[in-house]
């Protein structure tokens, strides 16, 4: 879950013990624990009855944030039961290190972790705990689980806490992945980290065929031109392998053409919109017209095509790859670098996704879970995590602390991501519509139908089901 890059490569001798010492010296010793409560109030309302104004009283329920007297950090006591999507995040080497940092400030808060072991077991575990009246205090998961659980009353809304926080409004502008924690307009998760979309390229291959390396502001036209020059189909050498299974792969194409996956309220899948059709026509042309990517359905393992083998000029991956390729177990045996997403007809946007923390609705120790979340995203903890080699949740800290520890040739791509990175559209209909997009576009990649026809077919099948699903969730229009 956490990624720690090779210290020998770029950590400049920073040790975990010193990082923990910095936290102990700098963190505040007093915290205010906010609690969101509901109360009923009587309000007066003027109505018109038979042409005359009449004042009536109504009883309404409102949410109120109560801030008790400030409590010394050392006096806060209790367990924070955390359900993690995969393994217990508090018992991994990095998790233990972070827990130690936290407990130096909050010795009375015990971090108890439960590893669910995957997406489906996580959903089952959390829903079972909620149904049994013991919701977890904290949930550590991918933003995709928000789509799966967002309509089940599992997550506490975080806006009341964020609004009264002295930290959150200040750091929000430095977190392009903030929107990953929003479900149907409600904030239910905050980022643990950041995973930035990058385009890695094989510098040796470019040099061998005499093609200029892609520039930081490369375009769709540049992509096609590069592809035509580097592709040698007879020797199974291609530009890259397009992702055609997930909206994560498709999102940047839609955005770069000026489109979105869904309407703002999530009720409409935008497969029928012209920018999105244009983007899929471009993607399909890479297969059919230009033939600069491996044919759809090709068994890449059998024909020896992958970025690691040197048979692809580029690969669309994320900063998660940096941990391995800059560490002791690198698999790319050639000189490489990276650029950010290409610029299409409208933009050069690419995704910045994350793992998230959520608070269980009605959790016993929700306030203590919030203390941990604020600590996690605070200046000192984020600085320590960045010094450990992580691509941290906050771009301001990553740029100041983490970026200087990375090779200089990667800086332009990462700096561009600070401007062009954006959150994936985690709307309720993500999985439902994704299936139709994939199934209907597959024949287009083979040249059997046009991309326009495929997109309209996908829209015709997905839209009625999406509307039914949104109605069942009670989603606002």
C-alpha positions in Angstrom: 0.0 0.0 0.0 2.8 2.4 0.9 5.7 2.8 -1.5 9.2 3.5 -0.1 11.9 4.3 -2.8 15.5 3.2 -2.6 17.4 5.2 0.0 20.7 4.5 -1.8 19.3 6.2 -4.9 17.9 9.4 -3.6 17.0 9.7 0.1 20.2 11.6 0.9 20.8 9.7 4.1 17.4 10.5 5.7 16.7 7.9 8.4 13.3 6.9 9.8 14.4 7.8 13.3 15.3 11.3 12.5 11.9 11.7 10.7 10.1 10.6 13.8 12.2 13.0 15.8 11.2 15.9 13.7 7.5 15.0 14.2 8.0 14.8 17.9 9.6 18.2 18.1 7.3 20.1 15.8 3.7 18.8 16.2 1.2 20.6 18.4 0.6 19.3 21.9 -3.0 20.4 22.1 -5.8 19.3 19.7 -9.5 20.2 19.6 -11.7 17.3 18.9 -14.8 18.2 16.9 -18.0 16.2 17.0 -20.9 16.4 14.6 -24.2 16.2 16.3 -27.8 16.5 15.1 -30.4 18.6 16.9 -33.9 19.8 16.3 -34.8 23.5 16.1 -38.0 25.4 15.5 -38.0 27.8 12.6 -40.7 30.2 11.5 -41.8 30.3 7.9 -44.2 32.7 6.1 -46.6 31.0 3.7 -49.6 32.2 1.6 -53.0 30.8 2.6 -55.9 31.9 0.5 -54.1 35.0 -0.6 -53.0 36.0 2.9 -49.6 35.7 4.5 -49.5 33.4 7.5 -46.5 32.6 9.8 -46.2 28.9 10.8 -43.6 27.1 12.9 -41.7 24.0 11.6 -39.5 21.6 13.4 -36.4 20.7 11.4 -33.2 18.7 12.1 -29.9 20.3 11.6 -26.2 19.2 11.9 -24.1 21.1 14.3 -20.3 20.9 15.0 -19.5 20.9 18.7 -16.0 21.7 19.7 -15.3 20.7 23.3 -12.6 22.3 25.5 -9.2 21.6 24.0 -7.7 18.3 25.1 -4.0 17.7 25.6 -2.9 15.3 22.9 -1.3 12.9 25.5 -4.7 12.6 27.3 -6.6 11.3 24.2 -7.3 7.7 24.7 -9.1 4.9 22.9 -8.7 2.5 19.9 -9.0 3.4 16.3 -10.2 0.2 14.6 -9.0 0.4 11.0 -10.2 -1.9 8.2 -7.7 -2.0 5.3 -8.7 -3.1 1.9 -5.7 -5.4 1.5 -3.3 -6.2 4.3 -3.2 -4.6 7.7 -1.5 -1.2 7.0 -0.3 -0.8 10.5 1.9 -3.9 10.6 3.8 -3.5 7.3 7.3 -2.1 7.8 6.3 1.4 6.7 3.0 1.2 8.6 4.8 0.3 11.8 7.1 3.3 11.3 4.1 5.7 10.8 2.3 4.2 13.7 5.3 4.8 15.9 5.5 8.5 14.7 1.8 8.9 15.5 2.0 7.3 19.0 4.9 9.5 20.0 2.4 12.4 19.9 -0.7 10.4 20.9 0.4 7.6 23.2 -3.1 6.9 24.4 -4.6 6.2 20.9 -4.1 2.6 19.9 -4.1 1.8 16.2 -5.8 -1.6 15.6 -5.7 -2.9 12.0 -7.8 -5.5 10.2 -6.7 -6.6 6.7 -9.6 -7.6 4.5 -7.5 -9.2 1.7 -9.0 -7.6 -1.4 -11.8 -5.5 -2.9 -14.7 -7.9 -2.5 -13.7 -9.1 1.0 -13.3 -5.5 2.1 -16.9 -4.6 1.0 -18.2 -7.7 2.7 -16.3 -7.1 5.9 -17.3 -3.4 6.2 -21.0 -4.0 5.4 -21.1 -6.8 8.0 -19.6 -4.7 10.7 -22.0 -1.8 9.9 -25.0 -4.2 9.9 -23.8 -5.6 13.2 -23.7 -2.1 14.8 -19.9 -1.9 15.1 -18.8 0.2 12.2 -15.0 0.6 11.9 -13.6 3.9 13.1 -11.4 4.3 10.0 -11.4 2.7 6.6 -8.3 2.5 4.4 -9.1 1.7 0.8 -9.0 2.7 -2.8 -11.2 5.4 -4.2 -12.9 2.7 -6.3 -14.5 1.2 -3.1 -16.3 4.5 -2.6 -18.4 3.7 -5.7 -19.1 0.2 -4.3 -20.1 1.4 -0.8 -21.1 5.0 -1.2 -24.8 4.2 -1.4 -24.9 1.9 1.6 -24.7 4.4 4.4 -21.2 3.2 5.4 -19.3 6.5 5.3 -19.6 9.6 7.5 -19.8 12.9 5.6 -16.6 14.8 6.2 -17.6 18.4 5.1 -18.6 19.5 8.7 -15.2 18.4 9.9 -13.3 19.9 7.0 -15.1 23.3 7.2 -14.0 23.8 10.9 -10.5 22.4 10.4 -7.6 24.9 10.4 -5.7 22.5 8.1 -8.0 21.2 5.4 -9.1 24.4 3.6 -5.5 25.4 3.4 -4.2 22.2 1.8 -7.1 21.3 -0.5 -5.7 23.3 -3.4 -2.6 21.2 -3.3 -4.5 17.9 -3.7 -5.7 17.4 -7.2 -7.0 13.9 -6.2 -9.4 15.5 -3.6 -12.3 14.7 -5.8 -11.7 11.0 -5.6 -13.3 11.1 -2.1 -16.5 12.6 -3.3 -19.6 10.4 -3.9 -22.8 11.9 -5.3 -21.6 15.4 -4.2 -20.7 14.3 -0.7 -17.2 14.2 0.7 -16.6 10.8 2.2 -12.9 10.2 1.9 -9.6 12.0 2.1 -6.4 11.0 0.3 -3.7 8.9 1.9 -1.3 9.4 -0.9 -1.1 10.2 -4.6 -0.5 8.1 -7.7 0.2 10.3 -10.8 -0.3 9.2 -14.4 3.0 9.3 -16.3 4.2 8.3 -19.8 7.5 6.5 -19.5 9.6 6.2 -22.6 12.6 4.1 -23.7 15.3 6.6 -24.5 17.5 3.9 -26.0 14.9 2.8 -28.5 14.2 6.4 -29.5 17.9 7.0 -30.1 18.3 3.7 -32.0 15.6 4.7 -34.6 16.7 8.4 -34.7 13.5 9.9 -33.2 13.5 12.9 -30.9 12.3 12.2 -27.4 8.8 13.4 -26.6 8.7 17.0 -25.3 6.8 18.0 -22.1 4.1 19.6 -24.2 3.7 16.8 -26.8 0.4 16.4 -28.6 -1.8 13.7 -30.1 -0.3 14.6 -33.5 3.2 14.1 -32.0 2.0 10.7 -30.7 1.0 9.5 -34.1 4.2 10.8 -35.7 6.4 9.1 -33.1 4.4 5.9 -33.5 4.8 5.8 -37.3 8.6 6.2 -36.9 9.2 3.7 -34.0 6.8 1.0 -35.0 8.3 -2.1 -36.7 5.4 -4.6 -36.7 7.5 -7.4 -38.3 9.7 -7.4 -35.2 6.8 -6.8 -32.8 8.0 -3.3 -31.9 5.3 -0.7 -31.3 4.5 2.7 -29.8 2.7 1.5 -26.6 0.0 -0.9 -25.5 -3.3 1.1 -25.0 -5.5 0.3 -22.0 -8.9 -0.7 -23.2 -10.5 -2.3 -20.1 -10.9 0.5 -17.6 -12.3 4.1 -17.3 -8.9 4.9 -15.7 -7.4 4.2 -19.1 -10.1 6.0 -21.0 -10.4 9.1 -18.8 -7.4 11.1 -20.2 -8.6 10.6 -23.8 -12.1 12.0 -22.9 -10.6 14.9 -20.9 -8.0 15.8 -23.5 -10.8 16.1 -26.1 -12.9 18.3 -23.8 -15.3 15.6 -22.6 -16.2 13.9 -19.3 -17.4 10.4 -18.4 -20.5 11.6 -16.8 -22.7 14.6 -16.4 -22.1 16.8 -13.3 -24.9 15.1 -11.3 -23.9 11.6 -12.5 -27.2 10.8 -14.1 -26.0 10.8 -17.7 -23.2 8.9 -19.3 -21.5 11.1 -21.8 -20.8 8.4 -24.4 -23.0 10.3 -26.9 -21.2 13.6 -26.6 -19.1 14.7 -29.5 -15.8 15.2 -27.6 -15.9 11.7 -26.3 -16.7 10.2 -29.6 -13.7 12.1 -31.1 -11.4 10.8 -28.4 -12.4 7.2 -29.1 -12.0 7.7 -32.9 -8.4 8.8 -32.1 -7.8 5.8 -30.0 -9.3 3.4 -32.6 -7.2 5.0 -35.3 -4.1 3.9 -33.4 -5.2 0.3 -33.9 -6.8 0.4 -37.3 -5.6 3.3 -39.4 -2.0 3.9 -38.1 -1.4 0.4 -36.7 1.2 1.7 -34.2 0.0 -0.4 -31.3 -0.3 -4.2 -30.9 -3.4 -5.6 -32.5 -6.4 -6.0 -30.2 -6.3 -9.6 -28.8 -2.7 -10.2 -29.5 -1.1 -12.4 -26.8 1.6 -10.0 -25.7 3.3 -12.5 -23.5 3.7 -14.9 -26.4 4.9 -12.3 -29.0 7.3 -10.8 -26.4 5.9 -7.3 -26.3 6.1 -5.3 -23.1 7.9 -2.2 -22.0 10.3 -4.2 -19.9 11.4 -6.2 -23.0 12.3 -3.0 -24.8 9.7 -3.7 -27.5 7.5 -0.8 -26.7 8.7 2.8 -27.1 6.4 4.1 -24.3 4.1 2.9 -21.5 1.3 4.7 -19.7 1.9 3.9 -16.0 1.9 5.7 -12.7 4.4 6.9 -10.1 3.9 3.6 -8.4 6.5 2.3 -10.9 9.1 4.6 -9.6 9.6 2.6 -6.4 10.7 -0.4 -8.3 12.6 1.2 -11.2 14.6 3.5 -9.0 15.2 0.8 -6.4 17.2 -2.4 -6.2 14.7 -4.5 -8.2 14.5 -2.5 -11.5 13.2 -4.5 -14.5 13.8 -1.9 -17.2 17.3 -2.7 -18.5 17.6 0.5 -20.6 17.8 4.3 -20.2 14.4 5.8 -19.6 12.6 9.0 -18.7 9.0 10.2 -18.5 6.6 12.9 -19.7 3.1 13.8 -18.5 0.0 13.1 -20.5 -0.2 14.3 -24.1 -2.2 17.4 -25.1 -5.3 16.7 -27.1 -7.6 19.1 -29.0 -8.6 20.8 -25.7 -6.3 19.9 -22.8 -3.3 18.0 -21.5 -5.0 16.5 -18.5 -4.1 13.2 -16.9 -5.2 11.5 -13.7 -4.0 11.7 -10.2 -5.6 9.0 -8.1 -5.1 7.8 -4.5 -5.9 5.5 -1.7 -8.2 7.2 0.8 -9.2 7.2 4.5 -12.9 7.3 5.4 -14.6 7.4 8.8 -17.3 4.8 9.5 -20.8 6.3 9.9 -21.7 6.2 13.6 -18.2 4.8 14.6 -17.5 4.8 18.3 -14.2 6.6 18.0 -14.8 8.8 15.0 -13.2 11.8 16.7 -10.0 9.9 17.2 -10.0 8.7 13.6 -10.3 12.4 12.6 -7.3 13.2 14.8 -5.3 10.6 12.9 -6.5 11.9 9.5 -5.5 15.5 10.3 -2.1 14.3 11.6 -1.6 12.3 8.4 -2.1 15.3 6.1 -0.4 17.8 8.4 2.8 19.5 7.4 5.2 17.5 9.6 3.8 14.0 8.8 3.6 14.8 5.1 7.2 16.1 5.2 8.4 12.9 6.9 6.6 10.7 4.4 8.1 12.6 1.5 11.6 12.1 3.0 10.8 8.4 3.2 10.5 8.5 -0.6 6.7 8.6 -1.0 4.7 10.5 -3.6 2.6 12.1 -0.8 -0.9 13.4 -0.9 0.0 17.1 -0.9 1.8 18.5 -4.0 3.2 21.5 -2.0 5.1 19.1 0.3 6.0 16.7 -2.5 7.4 19.5 -4.7 9.4 21.0 -1.8 10.7 17.8 -0.2 10.2 14.7 -2.4 10.9 16.1 -5.8 14.5 17.2 -5.1 15.3 13.6 -4.1 14.2 12.2 -7.5 16.4 12.3 -10.6 16.3 15.7 -12.3 15.1 14.3 -15.7 11.7 13.3 -14.0 11.1 16.8 -12.6 9.4 18.4 -15.7 6.8 15.5 -16.0 6.0 15.6 -12.3 5.8 19.4 -12.2 3.4 19.4 -15.1 1.2 16.9 -13.2 0.8 19.6 -10.4 -1.0 21.7 -13.0 -2.7 19.1 -15.2 -3.5 16.3 -12.8 -7.1 15.7 -11.9 -9.2 13.2 -10.0 -11.0 10.4 -11.7 -14.8 10.7 -12.0 -15.8 8.2 -9.3 -19.6 8.4 -10.0 -22.0 5.7 -8.9 -22.4 4.4 -12.4 -18.7 3.8 -13.0 -18.7 0.0 -13.1 -22.0 -0.3 -14.9 -21.1 2.1 -17.7 -17.5 0.9 -17.9 -18.6 -2.6 -18.9 -20.7 -1.3 -21.9 -17.9 1.0 -23.0 -15.4 -1.9 -23.1 -17.7 -4.4 -24.7 -18.9 -2.1 -27.4 -15.5 -0.6 -28.3 -13.7 -4.0 -28.7 -15.1 -4.6 -32.2 -14.0 -1.0 -33.2 -10.4 -1.8 -32.3 -10.6 -4.6 -34.8 -12.0 -2.4 -37.5 -15.4 -4.2 -37.5 -17.4 -1.1 -36.6 -16.7 2.6 -36.3 -15.9 4.2 -32.9 -18.9 6.4 -33.3 -21.2 3.5 -33.8 -19.6 1.7 -30.8 -20.0 4.7 -28.5 -23.7 5.2 -29.5 -24.3 1.5 -28.9 -22.7 1.8 -25.5 -24.8 4.8 -24.7 -28.1 3.1 -25.8 -27.4 0.2 -23.4 -25.8 2.0 -20.5 -28.1 5.0 -20.1 -31.4 3.3 -19.2 -29.6 1.1 -16.6 -27.8 4.1 -15.2 -31.0 6.0 -14.7 -32.6 3.0 -12.9 -29.6 2.6 -10.7 -29.5 6.3 -9.7 -33.2 6.2 -8.9 -32.6 3.2 -6.6 -29.8 5.1 -4.8 -32.0 8.1 -4.4 -29.4 10.3 -6.1 -30.3 14.0 -6.5 -30.8 15.2 -10.1 
